């Protein structure tokens, strides 16, 4: 594996984790949203990844027979778990029984997921920096 593959793999992971962090931020921002344009409370959104061959690698695969995998976001789906019901008859979105449907978001789970995504992002930044330093050191050897 060469240094450019390292950059491609890490950059694909950076993009995927950025989307993951933005989705988590959206979930946390809407933790109290009881009315959306689609109707009903806000539904938690989850990001799904899959490994994928790198673009450059697709062209060279027939020659190298060495597949390099990156990561990409395949879908962002709304979680279909039931909403939380909170008794608050004075709320404008309360039903006839006085219960309000609240988003199906667990703040603690979202914070743990955010920490995980942040660590993954940091790890990939460190990988890119390390590969860059190694390339620079290799160039210094040639002087």
C-alpha positions in Angstrom: 0.0 0.0 0.0 1.4 3.4 -0.9 1.0 6.7 0.8 -1.7 7.9 -1.6 -3.9 5.0 -0.6 -3.5 6.0 3.0 -4.6 9.5 2.2 -7.6 8.2 0.2 -8.8 5.8 2.9 -8.4 8.3 5.7 -10.1 11.1 3.7 -13.1 8.9 2.9 -13.4 8.1 6.6 -13.2 11.8 7.5 -16.1 12.6 5.1 -18.2 9.7 6.5 -17.6 10.8 10.1 -18.3 14.4 9.3 -21.8 13.3 8.0 -22.2 11.2 11.1 -21.4 14.1 13.4 -23.8 16.4 11.5 -26.5 13.9 11.9 -25.9 13.5 15.6 -25.9 17.2 16.0 -29.3 17.4 14.2 -30.7 14.7 16.5 -29.5 16.6 19.6 -30.8 19.9 18.3 -34.3 18.4 17.8 -34.5 16.5 21.1 -37.6 18.6 22.1 -39.2 19.0 18.7 -42.7 17.8 18.8 -44.0 19.1 15.5 -42.2 18.7 12.2 -43.2 19.6 8.6 -43.8 15.9 7.9 -46.1 15.8 10.9 -45.5 14.4 14.4 -42.4 14.5 16.5 -38.9 14.5 15.2 -37.5 11.0 14.5 -33.9 10.1 15.3 -31.8 9.7 12.3 -29.0 7.1 12.0 -26.1 7.0 9.6 -25.0 3.7 7.9 -21.6 3.1 6.5 -20.2 0.5 4.1 -16.7 -0.2 2.7 -16.2 0.6 -0.9 -13.4 0.4 -3.4 -11.5 3.6 -4.0 -12.0 5.4 -7.3 -8.3 5.3 -8.3 -8.1 1.7 -7.4 -11.0 0.7 -9.7 -8.9 1.8 -12.7 -5.8 -0.1 -11.5 -7.4 -3.2 -10.1 -6.9 -5.2 -13.2 -3.1 -4.5 -13.0 -2.5 -4.6 -9.3 -5.0 -7.2 -8.0 -4.9 -5.4 -4.6 -8.1 -3.8 -3.6 -8.0 -0.8 -1.3 -11.2 -0.2 0.6 -12.5 3.2 1.9 -15.7 4.0 3.6 -18.9 5.7 2.4 -22.2 6.6 3.8 -24.9 4.4 2.3 -28.0 5.9 3.9 -29.3 8.1 6.6 -32.5 6.5 8.0 -35.1 7.7 10.5 -35.3 5.4 13.5 -38.8 3.7 13.6 -38.8 3.1 17.4 -41.9 4.4 19.1 -42.0 8.0 20.4 -41.8 8.7 24.1 -45.1 9.8 25.6 -45.1 12.5 28.2 -48.2 13.7 30.0 -48.5 17.5 29.5 -52.1 18.5 28.8 -51.2 22.2 28.4 -48.8 21.5 25.5 -50.0 22.7 22.1 -49.2 19.3 20.6 -50.9 17.3 23.3 -53.5 14.7 22.2 -57.0 14.5 23.6 -55.6 12.2 26.3 -53.1 14.9 27.4 -50.0 13.0 26.2 -47.4 14.6 23.9 -45.3 12.4 21.6 -41.7 13.3 22.2 -38.8 12.4 19.8 -37.3 8.9 20.2 -33.9 10.3 21.0 -31.8 9.2 24.0 -29.4 12.1 24.8 -26.9 9.8 26.5 -26.7 7.5 23.5 -26.3 10.4 21.2 -23.4 11.8 23.3 -21.6 8.5 23.4 -22.1 8.2 19.6 -20.7 11.7 19.2 -17.7 10.9 21.3 -17.1 7.8 19.2 -17.4 9.7 15.9 -15.1 12.4 17.2 -12.5 9.8 18.2 -12.7 8.2 14.8 -12.3 11.5 13.1 -9.3 12.4 15.2 -7.7 9.0 14.5 -8.0 9.5 10.8 -6.5 13.0 11.0 -3.6 11.5 13.0 -3.2 8.9 10.3 -3.0 11.5 7.6 -0.5 13.6 9.6 1.7 10.5 10.2 1.7 9.5 6.6 2.6 13.1 5.6 5.5 13.1 8.1 6.7 9.7 6.8 6.6 11.0 3.2 8.6 14.1 4.2 11.2 12.0 6.0 11.5 9.7 3.0 12.2 12.8 0.9 14.8 14.0 3.3 16.7 10.7 3.0 17.2 11.4 -0.7 19.0 14.7 0.0 
